[in-house]
Amino acid sequence: MGYVSAVPPPRNDADAESEPEAPDRRSGRRSVAVALLLGALGATVVLLASGRTWARGTAAIGSDSLQLAADGRAVTGLPAALAIVGLAALVAVFAVRGKGRLLVSGLLALSGLGAVLSALLGSDGRRALDAQAARTTADSAAHVAGLTQTSWPYVTAAGAALILVAGLLALRFGRSWPSMGGRYERDGSPRARTVAAVDPDRPEDLWKALDRGEDPTGDPGADRAH
């Protein structure tokens, strides 16, 4: 009767590479790329669209009328400011782990949501044009007439919505995302320390092992003493 061992045979690297990648890891890697793309694209759109003309109107100066225009930053500076906050939060997501990553992901989502609401609520532009009309005509009671709006506030809101989606992805899949720390693998576990092989017949290998704080004789207690 042959000897039967209860210990499973060791797995080699070829077997590990042949196994299919876990679905959670694949979805996590895809979500990283999508979140980075959406967050960066959304912040860029918000910053660019905030500098465009959001509203136009006319102010009466005697018998003449003066054409006025207000860009997004004159109407409301919140979308651009929140886009910068969201961009910083998108980078910071990869610098923290655990609860810190959850908080930063929430900040990313909230910055996108706030930018959406501020762009839509401030799309009218009447207050900014009234202030511009008062400065131009030197009349504090002056009001803008013939108010028209452009599509740029809605483009800004669309860009902010991309930031919001990036934040939601971070909240959903952020736990499986890698971090900037080089000591950790993709799953968050510490990397195993690799010890170079030492040839006792080569003096240069012995000296290199001693420089690394290793015991070239193979005694495990010597390394702990260092």
C-alpha positions as CSV (number, residue, x, y, z in Angstrom):
1,M,0.0,0.0,0.0
2,G,1.5,3.3,-1.1
3,Y,1.9,6.3,1.1
4,V,-0.8,8.9,0.8
5,S,-0.1,12.5,2.0
6,A,-2.9,14.8,3.2
7,V,-0.8,17.8,2.3
8,P,-1.7,19.2,-1.1
9,P,1.1,19.4,-3.7
10,P,2.8,22.8,-3.9
11,R,1.6,25.2,-6.5
12,N,4.1,26.5,-9.0
13,D,4.0,29.9,-10.7
14,A,2.8,28.5,-13.9
15,D,-0.4,27.1,-12.3
16,A,-1.0,30.5,-10.6
17,E,-0.7,32.4,-13.8
18,S,-3.0,29.9,-15.6
19,E,-5.9,30.5,-13.2
20,P,-8.4,33.1,-14.3
21,E,-8.3,36.5,-12.5
22,A,-10.9,37.0,-9.7
23,P,-14.0,38.9,-10.9
24,D,-13.7,41.4,-8.0
25,R,-10.1,42.2,-8.9
26,R,-11.1,42.7,-12.6
27,S,-14.0,44.9,-11.8
28,G,-11.8,46.9,-9.3
29,R,-9.1,47.5,-11.9
30,R,-11.7,48.6,-14.5
31,S,-13.3,50.9,-12.0
32,V,-10.0,52.6,-11.3
33,A,-9.5,53.5,-14.9
34,V,-13.1,54.6,-15.4
35,A,-13.0,56.8,-12.2
36,L,-9.7,58.4,-13.1
37,L,-10.9,59.1,-16.7
38,L,-14.3,60.5,-15.6
39,G,-12.9,62.5,-12.7
40,A,-10.1,64.2,-14.7
41,L,-12.4,64.8,-17.7
42,G,-15.2,66.2,-15.6
43,A,-12.9,68.6,-13.7
44,T,-11.4,69.8,-17.0
45,V,-14.9,70.4,-18.5
46,V,-16.0,72.3,-15.4
47,L,-13.0,74.5,-15.4
48,L,-13.2,75.3,-19.1
49,A,-16.9,75.8,-19.2
50,S,-16.8,78.1,-16.2
51,G,-14.8,80.5,-18.1
52,R,-17.3,80.7,-21.0
53,T,-20.2,83.2,-21.3
54,W,-23.2,82.0,-19.4
55,A,-25.6,85.0,-19.8
56,R,-26.0,88.1,-22.0
57,G,-28.2,91.2,-21.7
58,T,-28.4,94.9,-22.3
59,A,-28.2,97.9,-20.0
60,A,-29.8,101.2,-20.9
61,I,-27.5,104.3,-20.9
62,G,-29.7,107.3,-21.8
63,S,-31.2,106.5,-25.2
64,D,-28.6,103.9,-26.0
65,S,-28.2,100.3,-24.9
66,L,-25.0,98.6,-23.9
67,Q,-24.4,94.9,-24.5
68,L,-23.3,93.0,-21.4
69,A,-22.0,89.4,-20.9
70,A,-21.1,87.4,-17.8
71,D,-19.0,84.3,-17.7
72,G,-19.4,81.4,-15.3
73,R,-17.0,82.6,-12.7
74,A,-18.8,86.0,-12.5
75,V,-22.1,84.2,-12.1
76,T,-20.9,81.7,-9.5
77,G,-17.4,80.5,-8.6
78,L,-18.6,77.4,-6.8
79,P,-18.4,74.9,-9.7
80,A,-14.8,75.7,-10.5
81,A,-13.7,75.7,-6.9
82,L,-15.5,72.4,-6.3
83,A,-13.9,70.9,-9.4
84,I,-10.5,71.7,-8.0
85,V,-11.5,70.1,-4.7
86,G,-12.8,67.0,-6.5
87,L,-9.6,66.7,-8.5
88,A,-7.5,66.8,-5.4
89,A,-9.8,64.3,-3.7
90,L,-9.4,62.0,-6.8
91,V,-5.6,62.0,-6.3
92,A,-5.9,61.6,-2.5
93,V,-8.0,58.5,-2.8
94,F,-4.9,56.5,-3.8
95,A,-2.8,58.0,-0.9
96,V,-5.0,56.7,1.9
97,R,-6.6,53.4,2.9
98,G,-9.5,52.1,5.1
99,K,-11.8,54.7,6.5
100,G,-9.6,57.5,5.2
101,R,-10.3,56.3,1.7
102,L,-14.0,56.2,2.4
103,L,-14.0,59.8,3.6
104,V,-12.1,61.0,0.6
105,S,-14.3,59.2,-1.8
106,G,-17.3,60.8,-0.1
107,L,-15.7,64.2,-0.5
108,L,-15.1,63.5,-4.2
109,A,-18.8,62.6,-4.7
110,L,-20.0,65.6,-2.7
111,S,-17.8,68.0,-4.7
112,G,-19.3,66.7,-7.9
113,L,-22.9,66.9,-6.5
114,G,-22.3,70.5,-5.2
115,A,-20.8,71.6,-8.6
116,V,-23.9,70.2,-10.4
117,L,-26.3,72.0,-8.1
118,S,-24.4,75.3,-8.1
119,A,-24.1,75.3,-11.9
120,L,-27.8,74.7,-12.4
121,L,-29.1,77.0,-9.7
122,G,-26.7,79.8,-10.8
123,S,-27.4,79.4,-14.6
124,D,-29.7,82.5,-14.7
125,G,-26.9,85.0,-14.4
126,R,-29.3,88.0,-13.8
127,R,-27.6,89.0,-10.5
128,A,-24.2,89.1,-12.1
129,L,-25.5,91.1,-15.1
130,D,-27.4,93.5,-12.8
131,A,-24.2,94.2,-10.8
132,Q,-22.3,94.7,-14.1
133,A,-25.0,97.1,-15.3
134,A,-24.8,99.1,-12.1
135,R,-21.1,99.4,-12.4
136,T,-21.2,100.4,-16.1
137,T,-24.0,103.0,-15.8
138,A,-23.0,104.3,-12.3
139,D,-26.6,103.7,-11.3
140,S,-27.1,101.3,-8.4
141,A,-30.7,100.8,-9.4
142,A,-29.9,99.8,-13.0
143,H,-31.1,96.4,-14.2
144,V,-30.3,94.3,-17.2
145,A,-32.8,93.8,-19.9
146,G,-33.1,91.2,-22.7
147,L,-31.5,88.5,-20.6
148,T,-30.5,85.4,-22.6
149,Q,-28.7,82.3,-21.4
150,T,-26.2,80.1,-23.1
151,S,-25.7,76.3,-22.9
152,W,-22.4,76.6,-20.9
153,P,-24.0,76.3,-17.5
154,Y,-25.5,72.9,-18.5
155,V,-22.1,71.8,-20.0
156,T,-20.6,72.7,-16.6
157,A,-23.3,70.6,-14.8
158,A,-22.6,67.7,-17.1
159,G,-18.8,67.9,-16.3
160,A,-19.6,68.0,-12.6
161,A,-21.9,64.9,-13.0
162,L,-18.8,63.0,-14.2
163,I,-17.0,64.0,-11.0
164,L,-20.0,62.7,-9.1
165,V,-19.9,59.4,-10.9
166,A,-16.2,59.1,-10.2
167,G,-16.9,59.6,-6.5
168,L,-19.7,57.0,-6.5
169,L,-17.3,54.5,-8.1
170,A,-14.7,55.3,-5.5
171,L,-17.3,54.6,-2.8
172,R,-18.3,51.3,-4.4
173,F,-15.0,49.9,-5.5
174,G,-12.4,51.9,-3.6
175,R,-11.5,49.2,-1.1
176,S,-10.0,47.1,-3.9
177,W,-8.1,49.9,-5.5
178,P,-4.3,50.0,-5.1
179,S,-2.6,52.6,-3.0
180,M,0.5,54.7,-3.6
181,G,2.5,52.9,-0.8
182,G,5.1,50.6,-2.3
183,R,5.1,48.2,0.6
184,Y,1.7,46.8,-0.3
185,E,0.5,44.6,-3.1
186,R,-2.8,45.1,-4.9
187,D,-4.8,43.2,-2.3
188,G,-3.3,45.3,0.6
189,S,-1.0,42.6,2.0
190,P,2.7,43.3,2.7
191,R,5.1,42.1,0.1
192,A,7.1,39.1,1.0
193,R,10.8,39.8,1.5
194,T,13.0,38.0,-1.0
195,V,16.4,36.8,0.3
196,A,19.2,36.4,-2.2
197,A,20.9,33.1,-2.2
198,V,24.3,33.0,-0.6
199,D,27.1,30.8,-1.9
200,P,29.3,29.9,1.1
201,D,32.2,29.3,-1.2
202,R,32.1,32.9,-2.5
203,P,33.5,35.5,0.0
204,E,31.8,38.4,-1.8
205,D,28.4,36.8,-1.3
206,L,29.1,36.4,2.4
207,W,30.1,40.1,2.7
208,K,27.0,41.2,0.8
209,A,24.7,39.2,3.1
210,L,26.4,40.7,6.1
211,D,25.8,44.2,4.7
212,R,22.1,43.4,4.3
213,G,21.9,42.4,7.9
214,E,21.5,38.7,7.0
215,D,23.2,35.7,8.5
216,P,25.1,33.9,5.8
217,T,25.3,30.7,7.9
218,G,21.5,30.4,7.7
219,D,20.8,30.9,11.5
220,P,17.3,32.6,11.8
221,G,18.1,34.0,15.2
222,A,21.0,36.1,13.9
223,D,18.8,38.2,11.6
224,R,16.5,39.0,14.5
225,A,19.4,40.2,16.6
226,H,20.0,42.9,13.9
